[in-house]
Amino acid sequence: MKPFEGITIIEFSTMITASLAAMMMGEQGARVIKVEPTDTGDPMRYIGTAKGGISSLFANCNRGKESIRINIKDDQGQALIQEMTRSVDILIHNFRPGVMDRFNLGSDQLRAENPRLIYMAISGFGSEGPLRDAPAYDPVIQAHSGMTAAQGAGSHEFIRNLMCDKMTAYTAWQAITSGLYVRERTGEGQHIDLSMLDASMAFLFPDAYQNHTLLDEDIELQPLLSDLLYQLTVTSDGALNMAAATDRQRQGVLRALGKESLMDDPRFNTLESLMANFKEYSAIMKEAFLELSTEEALEKLKANDVPCARCHTLDEVLAQPQVAANNSIEVRQHPLMGRMRVIKSPARFAGEALEPGGHCPAHGEHTDDVLASMGIDAARVESLKASGVVS
């Protein structure tokens, strides 16, 4: 049995945050009904590499869902959603604060009809404050949260990946799970607010904000963990990365490079002295690695049990024997998109990886089936179609 079996989710979302959170719960057994506008649907459908009218970005965030097309700006569409949510467990959306209330689909109204409902409202900046109504996308939140500042020494760099979107999705997933646990004990649903800004800052805080945590004047500033571990090590023919975080591992690096004499050097033989002379130590290491090829350096480091790796291309990542051993990827045939790779849920229950959910849906593919399953009779559905409320 998958953990979320028996749970029904209704999702209103554009782009990543709510879509990915709902899909991850779907991978763990939930039924996910994705409500899309009747015109173009989720804009994520059209961004990036695509086949059959569906982008791979959309596919990677929407597996196993049922897509229905309902015009929630129409009174009849709102009434239809109100009726549907009386029998679902979770509603998740990522609209700006107040939007769902304007559509008569706010938390108070829907939870009054269904007190067991977990209502997850994701926004860019929160439900209060000067940026409450500001538009938010991942790079904007990277800038606001300190993500760009944490990447460079004295400069700003973006992570070219939807980090803030995805960490918000994971935070939403965890919070909803907690809400379900509370409901299990009390019988009552929850309203949960989550902002991308808060989720991103909470994710960054443990290490990126090390030098902004202690507030007394007598603190001892030390290099950040990122300064110690997150640098390319350049060799004679390329580069690698190593992470020597303990005394034993640092000694392993010195043995790999034939620099054992530095273990007794008073400039470097304690963590305190090493931190005080870190630039000098780094210069010695840099010169020593330039005398080795990447393969030579990796072989010597691994022989001394130092965590290290060549920086792989994405093609090399997919071809790694460890990825195959973990059975992390499945290749399947999509009826519209053809052959495609699917990443499996990383959590293993009873030692077994969960099989990925079904295919990502075409726009409105399941409208009739979902409405029928919710007790909406065929005549009413045809009337709603005729008036353009559903399609």
N, C-alpha and C positions, 0 to 999 in steps of 0.2 A: 504493500500500500504506500502510495506517495503521500508526503506530509500534508499537502493541501487538498487532497481528494475530498469532494463534497462541498468545497467552497466555491462560490460564484462571485466573480468580479465584473463590474461594469466600468469601463475605462473611457475617459474623454481626454484625448491628448493630441498635441502636435509635437513632433520631434521626439527627443530621446527620453526625458526623465520618467514620465508616467508610463510610457510605452515599455521601456526596458524593465522597470520595476514589476509591471503586470506580467510581462513575459516570463520573468524569473519565477514568479509564483505559479504561472501556468506550467512551467517546466517541472514544478514540484507537485503538480496534480490539479491545480485549480482550473475551473472553467472561466475563460476570459472572453467577455463580450466587448468588442471595441466599437464604440459609436463614432461614426465619421460623418462629416458634412455630406450633403447630397450632391454637391457639385464636384469638387476635386479630391475630397478626402484629405487624409493626413499628408501634408506637403513632403514629408520624408519619403513618400513613395517615389518621388521624382528626382531625388538628389543622388548623383554619383552613378557608378556602374550599374547597368540595368539590362534586363531581358524580359520580354513578355509584358512590358508596361509596369514592372515592379523593380525597384532598386535593391541592390544587395544590402544597403544600409537599412532600409525598411524591413527586409527579410530577417536581418540579424537582431531586430528588436521586436518582432511581432510573430514569431513562430507559434503555431498551435492556437491562434485566436480565431474567433468568429467575428467577421466584420458585418456591421449593419449600418445602413444609411438612414439617418433621421435628421430632419431639420429642427434643431432645438430652439431656433428663433421663432418658430410657429407655436401658437398656443396648443394646438393638437399634439405637436411633437413633444412639448413639455409635459402634457398630461400623460402621454404614452410612457415617457421616461419615469414619471412619478409612479405610475402603475407598476412598471418593471422593477423599480428599486425596492418595492415592498417585500420582494422575495430574494434579494441578493444579499451577500455578506459584506462586500467591500465596494465602495465607489472611490475611484482615484482620478484626479484631473490635475492639469498643470496650467490652468488659465490664470490670468491676473486676478488679484483679490476683487471680489464684488461681481465678477462676470457671471458666475453660476447663480448668484442671488438674483441678478437681473433676468435670468432665464427661469426663475422660480424653481431652481434646482439646488438651492443652498443647503447647507448642512442642517440647520435648525428645522427647516421645513421637511426635509426627507427623513431625518431621524425621528421627527415627531410621528411619522407614519410607520417607521421601522426602527424601533429603539435599539435593535441589535446591530444596526449598520455601522461599519467602520468607515468613516469618511476622511479620506486623505486629500488634503488640499496643498498642492505644491505651487510655490510662486518663486519669482526671481529673488526678491529682497525681503519678503515678509508682509504681513497684513497691516502693519503700521509703519510710520516713518516717512521721510522725504522721498525715498525711492520706491514707495509702495506701488505706484502705478507705472514705474519705468519698465520698458521692455528689457528682456534679459536673454542673452544667448551665452553659450559656454565661454567664448573669449572675453566677453564683458565681465562675467563672474570671475574668470581667472585674474583679470586686472583688479577687480574690487577686493578679492579675497586675499591677495598677497601671493598667489600662485606664480605670477610673472616675476615678482621680486625674489622669490625663493630659488629661481632657476639660475640666476647670474650673480656674480660678485660685483655689486655696485651697478648693475645694469638690469634690464628687464628682458625676459625671454618667455615666449609662449611655449607651452607643451602643445605640439601639433597633434592633439588627440582630444577627444571630447571628455576630458577628465572630470570637470565640474558637473557636467550632465550625468555622467555615469556614477560618480560618488553620491550624487543626490538620489539617483535611482536605488543604489544599494542601501542608503540610509532610509529611504521610504519603505523598502522591503522589510528591513529590520523593525522599523517602527510599527508597521502594520501587523507583523508577527506578534509584537508585544501587545498590540491592541486586541488581537484575537485571544491571546493568553488571558488578558484581563476579562474579556467577555466570557471566556470559559469558566472563570471563577465567580463572576458577578451577574452574568446574563445581560450586561449592558454594553452597548456599542461605544464608540469613541469618536470624537472629532480630533483630527491631528493636522496641525499646520506645520509645514516644512518649507524653509526657503533654501534656494541654491546657495545663497551667501553663507548662511549658517552651516549648512552641511559641508561646504568647502572649507570654511575656516576651521571647523571641528576636525576635519580630516588632516589639515595641514598642521594644526597646533602642536602636536607632540614633539615634532622635530624642527619644523620651520620657524616656530616661535620660541625656540629655546632661549634666545637672548632677549626676549620680551616677556618672560614669565616671572623672573625674580626681580623685585622692585627695590630692595634695599641698596644703599650706596656701596656696601662692602662686598659685593658679589665678585667672583673671579671669572672673567670672561675667558672662554676657551673656544677653539675652532668648532664649528658645527659638525655634526656627524656627516653631513653632505660634503663638507670640505675635505673630510678624511677619506671617504669611500667612493664618491661619485666623480671620479676623474678618469679619463682614458689614460692608460699606460702605453706609451708609444714605444714600439720596438724597431728593429732595423728595417723591417719590411711591412709594417702595419701597426696594429694596436690591439689591446685587450683590456679587460677590466679585472681588477682583483679587489677583494674586500678583506683586508687583514685587520680585524676588529679587536683581536685579543693579543696578549703578550705571546702566546704560543704561535699564533698565526704570523705575527710580525717577525718572530724569530725564524719561522719557516721561510719567509721571504728572504731574509738575510742569508740563510743557508743556501737557498736556491740561487742566489746571486754570488755566492762565495764571499760574502761580506760579514762572516761570523764575528770578526773583530769588533764590529760596531755594537755587539751585544754588551760589551764591557766599557764602551765609550761613555763617559759621564754625561755627554751631551744628549744621549739617547737611551740610556739604560733604565730609566724609569718613565712612567707615563707623564709625570709632571715635567721632567726635563725634555722629553720628546716634544711635548706641546710647546715648550718655550723655544725650541730650536727646529720647529717643524719645517720651515722653509729650507734650511740647510740640509736637513735629512731628505727632503723631497728632491733636492738638486742631485744628491748622491745617487738616489734611486733612479732618477731619470737617466743619468749618464750610464748607469749599469745596464738598464734595460735596452738601451740603444745598441748595446753590443750583442744582443741576442735576437734571433728571429722570433716571430710570434709563436711558431710551433715549439721552438726550443724553450722559450719562456714558459709556455703552458705546461710542457712536460715536467720542467723542474718545479714549478709551483705545485702541480698536482702531486708530485712525488713527496712534497713536504706538507701536504694536506692544507694548502692555502686555497680558500674559495676563489675561483677565477673562471673566466670564460672569454672566448672570442665573442665579439659583438656580431651577432648573426643578422643576415638579411631576413626578410619575412619568408622568402622561399626556403632558406636554410632552417628557420624555426620549424616550419611545417614538415621538413624532412628529417628532423632529429629523431634518433632511435628512442629517446626517452618519451617523446610525444606519442610515438607508436606504442611503446610499452604501457603508457598510461591510458591508451585507447581514448584519447581526448577528442579526436575528430571523427566525424562520420560523413561519408559521402552519400547523398541521396538524390533522387530524381524528383524535381518539382514539376507539376503539370504545365506551368507556364514558363518557368525560369530555367528548366533543364537541369543538368547535373550541377550540384552545388555542395560546398563544404558546410558542415554544421558543427559548431563547438558544443560539446556536452556540458551539462551543469557540473561545476567543479566539486561540489559537495557529494561525498559518497555515503550512502546509507547502508549499513550492514556490509560495508566493503564494496558495494556495487555502485557504479555510476548510473545515474538516472538516464533513461533513454530520452532524447530530445522530443519535444512535442510535435504536433503535426505541422503541415506546411503553413507558411504565412498566407493570409487570405487575399484574394482579389477584393477590390473595393465593393463593398456591399454584397459579397458572395453569399452571406448567410442570413440576409434580412428575413426572408420568409420562414426559414427553419427556426430561427431564434424567436421570432414573434409568436409562432405557433407553440413553441415550447413554453412560452410565458402565458399561454392561455388566451392569446389574441386571435379571435376567429377569422377565417379567411375572408369573409365578406367585409369585415372592418378593415382588414389589411388592404383590400382592393380599393376601398373608399379613400384610405389614407394615401395610397399611391396616386389615385386620380387627382387628389388635391395637392400633390407634390410634397406631402409631409414625409413620406418614406419612399425609397426607391431601391 
